[in-house]
Amino acid sequence: MTRVFNFSAGPAILPEPVLRQAAEEMLDWHGTGMSVMEMSHRGKEFISIHAEAEAGLRELLDIPGSYKVLFMQGGAIGENAIVPMNLIGRTGKADYVVTGDWSKKSMKEARTYGTVSLAASGEASGLTAIPKQAEWKLDPGAAYVHICSNETIGGVQFHWTPDTGDVPLVADMSSDILSRRIDVSRYGLIYAGAQKNMGPSGVTVVIVRDDLLGHALPITPSAFNYKLQAEADSMYNTPPTYAIYIAGLVFKHVKAMGGMDAMEAHNVAKAKVLYDYLDQSSFYSNPVAREDRSLMNVPFKLKDEALDEAFLKGAQARGMLQLKGHRSVGGMRASIYNAMPIEGVQALVAYMKDFEAEHG
Ligand SMILES: *Cc1c(COP(=O)(O)O)cnc(C)c1O
């Protein structure tokens, strides 16, 4: 068996020990004679898996007791509607900060549910920089302010937490949750699809402050109503049981790796290997403002896009896959989530050097 270096933006690389444990437990979880996939979500076995997953996430992110953790379905794109359906009703309006494709999409979707304002946009920089907070036009009457903490396509990441006063801050953290320590108490709500840094696709984590529950618009489907899901321990409908189980294993693995501070140090070190190389090269380029560069997704272009195909083919021959950039921006993108070892980034840079020497 050969494992590749998988640079996919998502669904993405998972820690090998987690995959091994899941394989071992596949047919018979802890002597039950069944796979987790075959268990009732109401049975004590799955309830313990679910409770451990929640406890694991709470411990890693130090989530205060005044926040609910929900395991939902619909992905982050689902949350683009679910968030406004649940929160915008408090005042009827919301502020959005656009820093890339994902936050743009979030804002567009929210317009169906209330009055949505663009509080700030990185568009002037071609979405290569986060607009400074001093330039934001925040409405104190907004029900919430929405950001995307890491733009998976553009490779732009917040390295500071916006101050939105009494207005709850809502963040799409799909592609950088668990990559570093965050102060959950600075947010009203955090949501993230699992398939970038937490587990397989199919489960969406929502961390929501208690006082934000109970304001859903009457049109909100019950399965997407945070209050109903919170009251039902995320079991108002059948939750994505297997995805929750794997996420729980990932949480344990991340804890064993040293938790958030260790993860952050690991991610900073990995990203540095790649950015340092990009910065001294005139063959490759990354457009993002240095202080806003993502530690998770590193887009880069070759000097001549006619070489893109050859670059990808050569990478594949060396066991490095899924480096093709998002179709909307072209070029390359290396997603270097938690589970990517530094050896993967070193191998990529070694290949990039060789390719540059050959074609530069
Ligand atoms: C991947 C991603 C999404 C889309 O998630 P889905 O699971 O397809 O709904 C949304 N936002 C961000 C930041 C992402 O990285």
The ligand as a Tripos MOL2 file, in Angstrom:
@<TRIPOS>MOLECULE
LIG
   15    15     1     0     0
SMALL
NO_CHARGES

@<TRIPOS>ATOM
      1 C1        -15.3850   24.0420    1.6000 C.3       1 LIG1
      2 C2        -15.9420   25.3170    2.1170 C.ar      1 LIG1
      3 C3        -17.3170   25.6140    2.0340 C.ar      1 LIG1
      4 C4        -18.3020   24.6770    1.3650 C.3       1 LIG1
      5 O1        -18.6200   23.6200    2.1740 O.3       1 LIG1
      6 P1        -19.7520   22.5630    1.7600 P.3       1 LIG1
      7 O2        -19.4860   21.4380    2.6810 O.co2     1 LIG1
      8 O3        -19.5570   22.2060    0.3060 O.co2     1 LIG1
      9 O4        -21.0620   23.1680    1.9950 O.co2     1 LIG1
     10 C5        -17.7560   26.8040    2.5540 C.ar      1 LIG1
     11 N1        -16.9000   27.6670    3.1500 N.ar      1 LIG1
     12 C6        -15.5920   27.4220    3.2430 C.ar      1 LIG1
     13 C7        -14.6920   28.4040    3.8950 C.3       1 LIG1
     14 C8        -15.0670   26.2400    2.7200 C.ar      1 LIG1
     15 O5        -13.7510   25.9860    2.8190 O.3       1 LIG1
@<TRIPOS>BOND
     1     1     2 1
     2     2     3 ar
     3     2    14 ar
     4     3     4 1
     5     3    10 ar
     6     4     5 1
     7     5     6 1
     8     6     7 2
     9     6     8 1
    10     6     9 1
    11    10    11 ar
    12    11    12 ar
    13    12    13 1
    14    12    14 ar
    15    14    15 1
@<TRIPOS>SUBSTRUCTURE
     1 LIG1         1 GROUP 0 **** ****
